[in-house]
């Protein structure tokens, strides 16, 4: 049971790390270049990813 919880926690943590590693630097670049259309799309992607993470948490 404890190992299942740790496994699920590790999956969630990995997803958050991926978001931080892959998405946030790109978002920072877009902000620096002031491309608001791209920023809006990227923020939508982040919202979707966080929603999936939230669903994983709720389902476990």
PDB file of N, CA, C and O in Angstrom:
ATOM      1  N   UNK A   1       0.824  -1.188   0.000  1.00  0.00           N
ATOM      2  CA  UNK A   1       0.000   0.000   0.000  1.00  0.00           C
ATOM      3  C   UNK A   1       0.872   1.256   0.000  1.00  0.00           C
ATOM      4  O   UNK A   1       0.661   2.162  -0.806  1.00  0.00           O
ATOM      5  N   UNK A   2       1.845   1.307   0.901  1.00  0.00           N
ATOM      6  CA  UNK A   2       2.729   2.464   0.970  1.00  0.00           C
ATOM      7  C   UNK A   2       3.528   2.617  -0.318  1.00  0.00           C
ATOM      8  O   UNK A   2       3.768   3.734  -0.776  1.00  0.00           O
ATOM      9  N   UNK A   3       3.943   1.486  -0.906  1.00  0.00           N
ATOM     10  CA  UNK A   3       4.705   1.555  -2.151  1.00  0.00           C
ATOM     11  C   UNK A   3       3.829   2.062  -3.294  1.00  0.00           C
ATOM     12  O   UNK A   3       4.324   2.750  -4.187  1.00  0.00           O
ATOM     13  N   UNK A   4       2.538   1.733  -3.281  1.00  0.00           N
ATOM     14  CA  UNK A   4       1.620   2.245  -4.301  1.00  0.00           C
ATOM     15  C   UNK A   4       1.489   3.759  -4.197  1.00  0.00           C
ATOM     16  O   UNK A   4       1.491   4.462  -5.208  1.00  0.00           O
ATOM     17  N   UNK A   5       1.378   4.248  -2.984  1.00  0.00           N
ATOM     18  CA  UNK A   5       1.267   5.689  -2.766  1.00  0.00           C
ATOM     19  C   UNK A   5       2.544   6.381  -3.215  1.00  0.00           C
ATOM     20  O   UNK A   5       2.495   7.424  -3.867  1.00  0.00           O
ATOM     21  N   UNK A   6       3.689   5.801  -2.865  1.00  0.00           N
ATOM     22  CA  UNK A   6       4.962   6.387  -3.279  1.00  0.00           C
ATOM     23  C   UNK A   6       5.081   6.383  -4.794  1.00  0.00           C
ATOM     24  O   UNK A   6       5.549   7.361  -5.377  1.00  0.00           O
ATOM     25  N   UNK A   7       4.668   5.309  -5.436  1.00  0.00           N
ATOM     26  CA  UNK A   7       4.723   5.222  -6.895  1.00  0.00           C
ATOM     27  C   UNK A   7       3.865   6.320  -7.530  1.00  0.00           C
ATOM     28  O   UNK A   7       4.311   6.997  -8.456  1.00  0.00           O
ATOM     29  N   UNK A   8       2.648   6.494  -7.041  1.00  0.00           N
ATOM     30  CA  UNK A   8       1.761   7.527  -7.583  1.00  0.00           C
ATOM     31  C   UNK A   8       2.326   8.917  -7.317  1.00  0.00           C
ATOM     32  O   UNK A   8       2.265   9.790  -8.183  1.00  0.00           O
ATOM     33  N   UNK A   9       2.872   9.124  -6.131  1.00  0.00           N
ATOM     34  CA  UNK A   9       3.491  10.406  -5.809  1.00  0.00           C
ATOM     35  C   UNK A   9       4.657  10.677  -6.744  1.00  0.00           C
ATOM     36  O   UNK A   9       4.815  11.798  -7.228  1.00  0.00           O
ATOM     37  N   UNK A  10       5.473   9.667  -7.003  1.00  0.00           N
ATOM     38  CA  UNK A  10       6.605   9.826  -7.914  1.00  0.00           C
ATOM     39  C   UNK A  10       6.146  10.174  -9.322  1.00  0.00           C
ATOM     40  O   UNK A  10       6.781  10.986  -9.994  1.00  0.00           O
ATOM     41  N   UNK A  11       5.045   9.568  -9.782  1.00  0.00           N
ATOM     42  CA  UNK A  11       4.510   9.883 -11.109  1.00  0.00           C
ATOM     43  C   UNK A  11       4.044  11.339 -11.177  1.00  0.00           C
ATOM     44  O   UNK A  11       4.307  12.035 -12.158  1.00  0.00           O
ATOM     45  N   UNK A  12       3.358  11.787 -10.141  1.00  0.00           N
ATOM     46  CA  UNK A  12       2.884  13.172 -10.097  1.00  0.00           C
ATOM     47  C   UNK A  12       4.067  14.122 -10.040  1.00  0.00           C
ATOM     48  O   UNK A  12       4.092  15.131 -10.746  1.00  0.00           O
ATOM     49  N   UNK A  13       5.039  13.806  -9.209  1.00  0.00           N
ATOM     50  CA  UNK A  13       6.225  14.639  -9.088  1.00  0.00           C
ATOM     51  C   UNK A  13       6.972  14.710 -10.417  1.00  0.00           C
ATOM     52  O   UNK A  13       7.450  15.777 -10.802  1.00  0.00           O
ATOM     53  N   UNK A  14       7.074  13.600 -11.108  1.00  0.00           N
ATOM     54  CA  UNK A  14       7.733  13.561 -12.407  1.00  0.00           C
ATOM     55  C   UNK A  14       7.001  14.439 -13.418  1.00  0.00           C
ATOM     56  O   UNK A  14       7.632  15.149 -14.201  1.00  0.00           O
ATOM     57  N   UNK A  15       5.676  14.390 -13.399  1.00  0.00           N
ATOM     58  CA  UNK A  15       4.891  15.227 -14.310  1.00  0.00           C
ATOM     59  C   UNK A  15       5.116  16.707 -14.021  1.00  0.00           C
ATOM     60  O   UNK A  15       5.245  17.513 -14.943  1.00  0.00           O
ATOM     61  N   UNK A  16       5.163  17.061 -12.742  1.00  0.00           N
ATOM     62  CA  UNK A  16       5.418  18.455 -12.374  1.00  0.00           C
ATOM     63  C   UNK A  16       6.824  18.884 -12.774  1.00  0.00           C
ATOM     64  O   UNK A  16       7.019  20.002 -13.252  1.00  0.00           O
ATOM     65  N   UNK A  17       7.800  18.008 -12.581  1.00  0.00           N
ATOM     66  CA  UNK A  17       9.172  18.321 -12.987  1.00  0.00           C
ATOM     67  C   UNK A  17       9.256  18.519 -14.498  1.00  0.00           C
ATOM     68  O   UNK A  17       9.946  19.420 -14.974  1.00  0.00           O
ATOM     69  N   UNK A  18       8.555  17.676 -15.246  1.00  0.00           N
ATOM     70  CA  UNK A  18       8.534  17.820 -16.700  1.00  0.00           C
ATOM     71  C   UNK A  18       7.928  19.143 -17.121  1.00  0.00           C
ATOM     72  O   UNK A  18       8.416  19.796 -18.043  1.00  0.00           O
ATOM     73  N   UNK A  19       6.873  19.531 -16.447  1.00  0.00           N
ATOM     74  CA  UNK A  19       6.243  20.818 -16.720  1.00  0.00           C
ATOM     75  C   UNK A  19       7.229  21.946 -16.463  1.00  0.00           C
ATOM     76  O   UNK A  19       7.359  22.868 -17.269  1.00  0.00           O
ATOM     77  N   UNK A  20       7.915  21.867 -15.342  1.00  0.00           N
ATOM     78  CA  UNK A  20       8.887  22.900 -14.984  1.00  0.00           C
ATOM     79  C   UNK A  20      10.056  22.915 -15.963  1.00  0.00           C
ATOM     80  O   UNK A  20      10.517  23.984 -16.365  1.00  0.00           O
ATOM     81  N   UNK A  21      10.533  21.746 -16.342  1.00  0.00           N
ATOM     82  CA  UNK A  21      11.703  21.637 -17.204  1.00  0.00           C
ATOM     83  C   UNK A  21      11.391  22.039 -18.646  1.00  0.00           C
ATOM     84  O   UNK A  21      12.168  22.758 -19.273  1.00  0.00           O
ATOM     85  N   UNK A  22      10.262  21.579 -19.167  1.00  0.00           N
ATOM     86  CA  UNK A  22       9.976  21.749 -20.590  1.00  0.00           C
ATOM     87  C   UNK A  22       9.145  22.980 -20.910  1.00  0.00           C
ATOM     88  O   UNK A  22       9.400  23.650 -21.910  1.00  0.00           O
ATOM     89  N   UNK A  23       8.180  23.282 -20.102  1.00  0.00           N
ATOM     90  CA  UNK A  23       7.206  24.305 -20.451  1.00  0.00           C
ATOM     91  C   UNK A  23       7.581  25.686 -19.942  1.00  0.00           C
ATOM     92  O   UNK A  23       7.440  26.664 -20.677  1.00  0.00           O
ATOM     93  N   UNK A  24       8.045  25.795 -18.725  1.00  0.00           N
ATOM     94  CA  UNK A  24       8.307  27.110 -18.157  1.00  0.00           C
ATOM     95  C   UNK A  24       9.417  27.877 -18.877  1.00  0.00           C
ATOM     96  O   UNK A  24       9.274  29.085 -19.065  1.00  0.00           O
ATOM     97  N   UNK A  25      10.521  27.236 -19.292  1.00  0.00           N
ATOM     98  CA  UNK A  25      11.526  27.994 -20.042  1.00  0.00           C
ATOM     99  C   UNK A  25      10.980  28.538 -21.370  1.00  0.00           C
ATOM    100  O   UNK A  25      11.309  29.652 -21.777  1.00  0.00           O
ATOM    101  N   UNK A  26      10.151  27.744 -22.029  1.00  0.00           N
ATOM    102  CA  UNK A  26       9.556  28.198 -23.281  1.00  0.00           C
ATOM    103  C   UNK A  26       8.618  29.372 -23.023  1.00  0.00           C
ATOM    104  O   UNK A  26       8.589  30.329 -23.797  1.00  0.00           O
ATOM    105  N   UNK A  27       7.862  29.301 -21.950  1.00  0.00           N
ATOM    106  CA  UNK A  27       6.966  30.392 -21.584  1.00  0.00           C
ATOM    107  C   UNK A  27       7.771  31.659 -21.284  1.00  0.00           C
ATOM    108  O   UNK A  27       7.378  32.756 -21.680  1.00  0.00           O
ATOM    109  N   UNK A  28       8.880  31.505 -20.593  1.00  0.00           N
ATOM    110  CA  UNK A  28       9.740  32.654 -20.293  1.00  0.00           C
ATOM    111  C   UNK A  28      10.244  33.295 -21.577  1.00  0.00           C
ATOM    112  O   UNK A  28      10.262  34.520 -21.692  1.00  0.00           O
ATOM    113  N   UNK A  29      10.654  32.480 -22.545  1.00  0.00           N
ATOM    114  CA  UNK A  29      11.130  32.998 -23.827  1.00  0.00           C
ATOM    115  C   UNK A  29      10.022  33.773 -24.533  1.00  0.00           C
ATOM    116  O   UNK A  29      10.268  34.840 -25.095  1.00  0.00           O
ATOM    117  N   UNK A  30       8.804  33.238 -24.504  1.00  0.00           N
ATOM    118  CA  UNK A  30       7.675  33.906 -25.148  1.00  0.00           C
ATOM    119  C   UNK A  30       7.385  35.254 -24.491  1.00  0.00           C
ATOM    120  O   UNK A  30       7.099  36.240 -25.169  1.00  0.00           O
ATOM    121  N   UNK A  31       7.463  35.280 -23.175  1.00  0.00           N
ATOM    122  CA  UNK A  31       7.224  36.538 -22.463  1.00  0.00           C
ATOM    123  C   UNK A  31       8.284  37.558 -22.851  1.00  0.00           C
ATOM    124  O   UNK A  31       7.974  38.727 -23.083  1.00  0.00           O
ATOM    125  N   UNK A  32       9.524  37.117 -22.920  1.00  0.00           N
ATOM    126  CA  UNK A  32      10.601  38.021 -23.310  1.00  0.00           C
ATOM    127  C   UNK A  32      10.385  38.560 -24.719  1.00  0.00           C
ATOM    128  O   UNK A  32      10.728  39.707 -25.006  1.00  0.00           O
ATOM    129  N   UNK A  33       9.821  37.741 -25.595  1.00  0.00           N
ATOM    130  CA  UNK A  33       9.572  38.162 -26.970  1.00  0.00           C
ATOM    131  C   UNK A  33       8.192  38.800 -27.133  1.00  0.00           C
ATOM    132  O   UNK A  33       7.855  39.267 -28.221  1.00  0.00           O
ATOM    133  N   UNK A  34       7.400  38.825 -26.075  1.00  0.00           N
ATOM    134  CA  UNK A  34       6.076  39.444 -26.038  1.00  0.00           C
ATOM    135  C   UNK A  34       5.147  38.911 -27.125  1.00  0.00           C
ATOM    136  O   UNK A  34       4.437  39.682 -27.771  1.00  0.00           O
ATOM    137  N   UNK A  35       5.150  37.592 -27.328  1.00  0.00           N
ATOM    138  CA  UNK A  35       4.239  36.972 -28.285  1.00  0.00           C
ATOM    139  C   UNK A  35       3.017  36.481 -27.512  1.00  0.00           C
ATOM    140  O   UNK A  35       2.987  35.351 -27.026  1.00  0.00           O
ATOM    141  N   UNK A  36       2.031  37.334 -27.409  1.00  0.00           N
ATOM    142  CA  UNK A  36       0.884  37.054 -26.542  1.00  0.00           C
ATOM    143  C   UNK A  36       0.045  35.877 -27.019  1.00  0.00           C
ATOM    144  O   UNK A  36      -0.510  35.152 -26.194  1.00  0.00           O
ATOM    145  N   UNK A  37      -0.062  35.670 -28.317  1.00  0.00           N
ATOM    146  CA  UNK A  37      -0.817  34.524 -28.828  1.00  0.00           C
ATOM    147  C   UNK A  37      -0.192  33.215 -28.400  1.00  0.00           C
ATOM    148  O   UNK A  37      -0.889  32.300 -27.961  1.00  0.00           O
ATOM    149  N   UNK A  38       1.131  33.121 -28.526  1.00  0.00           N
ATOM    150  CA  UNK A  38       1.834  31.907 -28.108  1.00  0.00           C
ATOM    151  C   UNK A  38       1.732  31.715 -26.601  1.00  0.00           C
ATOM    152  O   UNK A  38       1.569  30.592 -26.122  1.00  0.00           O
ATOM    153  N   UNK A  39       1.827  32.807 -25.858  1.00  0.00           N
ATOM    154  CA  UNK A  39       1.734  32.730 -24.398  1.00  0.00           C
ATOM    155  C   UNK A  39       0.374  32.169 -23.993  1.00  0.00           C
ATOM    156  O   UNK A  39       0.291  31.314 -23.111  1.00  0.00           O
ATOM    157  N   UNK A  40      -0.684  32.644 -24.628  1.00  0.00           N
ATOM    158  CA  UNK A  40      -2.029  32.165 -24.310  1.00  0.00           C
ATOM    159  C   UNK A  40      -2.139  30.667 -24.580  1.00  0.00           C
ATOM    160  O   UNK A  40      -2.705  29.936 -23.768  1.00  0.00           O
ATOM    161  N   UNK A  41      -1.605  30.202 -25.708  1.00  0.00           N
ATOM    162  CA  UNK A  41      -1.640  28.773 -26.023  1.00  0.00           C
ATOM    163  C   UNK A  41      -0.851  27.962 -25.000  1.00  0.00           C
ATOM    164  O   UNK A  41      -1.314  26.917 -24.544  1.00  0.00           O
ATOM    165  N   UNK A  42       0.336  28.438 -24.640  1.00  0.00           N
ATOM    166  CA  UNK A  42       1.183  27.716 -23.691  1.00  0.00           C
ATOM    167  C   UNK A  42       0.523  27.661 -22.319  1.00  0.00           C
ATOM    168  O   UNK A  42       0.579  26.632 -21.645  1.00  0.00           O
ATOM    169  N   UNK A  43      -0.100  28.753 -21.902  1.00  0.00           N
ATOM    170  CA  UNK A  43      -0.806  28.741 -20.620  1.00  0.00           C
ATOM    171  C   UNK A  43      -1.965  27.751 -20.648  1.00  0.00           C
ATOM    172  O   UNK A  43      -2.261  27.115 -19.637  1.00  0.00           O
ATOM    173  N   UNK A  44      -2.615  27.619 -21.789  1.00  0.00           N
ATOM    174  CA  UNK A  44      -3.669  26.614 -21.933  1.00  0.00           C
ATOM    175  C   UNK A  44      -3.123  25.207 -21.780  1.00  0.00           C
ATOM    176  O   UNK A  44      -3.751  24.353 -21.154  1.00  0.00           O
ATOM    177  N   UNK A  45      -1.930  24.964 -22.362  1.00  0.00           N
ATOM    178  CA  UNK A  45      -1.287  23.655 -22.220  1.00  0.00           C
ATOM    179  C   UNK A  45      -0.963  23.370 -20.758  1.00  0.00           C
ATOM    180  O   UNK A  45      -1.184  22.261 -20.270  1.00  0.00           O
ATOM    181  N   UNK A  46      -0.441  24.372 -20.065  1.00  0.00           N
ATOM    182  CA  UNK A  46      -0.107  24.207 -18.646  1.00  0.00           C
ATOM    183  C   UNK A  46      -1.369  23.885 -17.850  1.00  0.00           C
ATOM    184  O   UNK A  46      -1.363  23.002 -16.993  1.00  0.00           O
ATOM    185  N   UNK A  47      -2.441  24.601 -18.136  1.00  0.00           N
ATOM    186  CA  UNK A  47      -3.704  24.357 -17.437  1.00  0.00           C
ATOM    187  C   UNK A  47      -4.168  22.922 -17.663  1.00  0.00           C
ATOM    188  O   UNK A  47      -4.611  22.256 -16.728  1.00  0.00           O
ATOM    189  N   UNK A  48      -4.067  22.447 -18.905  1.00  0.00           N
ATOM    190  CA  UNK A  48      -4.472  21.074 -19.212  1.00  0.00           C
ATOM    191  C   UNK A  48      -3.618  20.058 -18.456  1.00  0.00           C
ATOM    192  O   UNK A  48      -4.139  19.091 -17.900  1.00  0.00           O
ATOM    193  N   UNK A  49      -2.296  20.282 -18.439  1.00  0.00           N
ATOM    194  CA  UNK A  49      -1.401  19.354 -17.745  1.00  0.00           C
ATOM    195  C   UNK A  49      -1.691  19.332 -16.248  1.00  0.00           C
ATOM    196  O   UNK A  49      -1.722  18.268 -15.630  1.00  0.00           O
ATOM    197  N   UNK A  50      -1.902  20.509 -15.672  1.00  0.00           N
ATOM    198  CA  UNK A  50      -2.219  20.564 -14.244  1.00  0.00           C
ATOM    199  C   UNK A  50      -3.567  19.907 -13.962  1.00  0.00           C
ATOM    200  O   UNK A  50      -3.749  19.290 -12.912  1.00  0.00           O
ATOM    201  N   UNK A  51      -4.504  20.036 -14.888  1.00  0.00           N
ATOM    202  CA  UNK A  51      -5.798  19.370 -14.732  1.00  0.00           C
ATOM    203  C   UNK A  51      -5.652  17.861 -14.716  1.00  0.00           C
ATOM    204  O   UNK A  51      -6.306  17.176 -13.929  1.00  0.00           O
ATOM    205  N   UNK A  52      -4.785  17.333 -15.595  1.00  0.00           N
ATOM    206  CA  UNK A  52      -4.557  15.886 -15.618  1.00  0.00           C
ATOM    207  C   UNK A  52      -3.894  15.427 -14.325  1.00  0.00           C
ATOM    208  O   UNK A  52      -4.228  14.368 -13.795  1.00  0.00           O
ATOM    209  N   UNK A  53      -2.959  16.221 -13.818  1.00  0.00           N
ATOM    210  CA  UNK A  53      -2.308  15.884 -12.549  1.00  0.00           C
ATOM    211  C   UNK A  53      -3.343  15.892 -11.424  1.00  0.00           C
ATOM    212  O   UNK A  53      -3.354  15.001 -10.574  1.00  0.00           O
ATOM    213  N   UNK A  54      -4.207  16.899 -11.428  1.00  0.00           N
ATOM    214  CA  UNK A  54      -5.259  16.974 -10.410  1.00  0.00           C
ATOM    215  C   UNK A  54      -6.173  15.754 -10.485  1.00  0.00           C
ATOM    216  O   UNK A  54      -6.555  15.197  -9.455  1.00  0.00           O
ATOM    217  N   UNK A  55      -6.523  15.341 -11.698  1.00  0.00           N
ATOM    218  CA  UNK A  55      -7.365  14.152 -11.862  1.00  0.00           C
ATOM    219  C   UNK A  55      -6.682  12.908 -11.305  1.00  0.00           C
ATOM    220  O   UNK A  55      -7.328  12.073 -10.672  1.00  0.00           O
ATOM    221  N   UNK A  56      -5.363  12.781 -11.542  1.00  0.00           N
ATOM    222  CA  UNK A  56      -4.626  11.633 -11.007  1.00  0.00           C
ATOM    223  C   UNK A  56      -4.687  11.624  -9.485  1.00  0.00           C
ATOM    224  O   UNK A  56      -4.861  10.576  -8.862  1.00  0.00           O
ATOM    225  N   UNK A  57      -4.542  12.799  -8.904  1.00  0.00           N
ATOM    226  CA  UNK A  57      -4.576  12.895  -7.442  1.00  0.00           C
ATOM    227  C   UNK A  57      -5.954  12.508  -6.919  1.00  0.00           C
ATOM    228  O   UNK A  57      -6.065  11.767  -5.943  1.00  0.00           O
ATOM    229  N   UNK A  58      -6.996  13.006  -7.563  1.00  0.00           N
ATOM    230  CA  UNK A  58      -8.361  12.722  -7.113  1.00  0.00           C
ATOM    231  C   UNK A  58      -8.722  11.255  -7.280  1.00  0.00           C
ATOM    232  O   UNK A  58      -9.476  10.708  -6.475  1.00  0.00           O
ATOM    233  N   UNK A  59      -8.192  10.613  -8.313  1.00  0.00           N
ATOM    234  CA  UNK A  59      -8.539   9.222  -8.597  1.00  0.00           C
ATOM    235  C   UNK A  59      -7.740   8.224  -7.766  1.00  0.00           C
ATOM    236  O   UNK A  59      -7.997   7.023  -7.839  1.00  0.00           O
ATOM    237  N   UNK A  60      -6.791   8.691  -6.990  1.00  0.00           N
ATOM    238  CA  UNK A  60      -5.978   7.759  -6.192  1.00  0.00           C
ATOM    239  C   UNK A  60      -6.139   7.996  -4.744  1.00  0.00           C
ATOM    240  O   UNK A  60      -5.528   7.302  -3.933  1.00  0.00           O
TER     241      UNK A  60
END
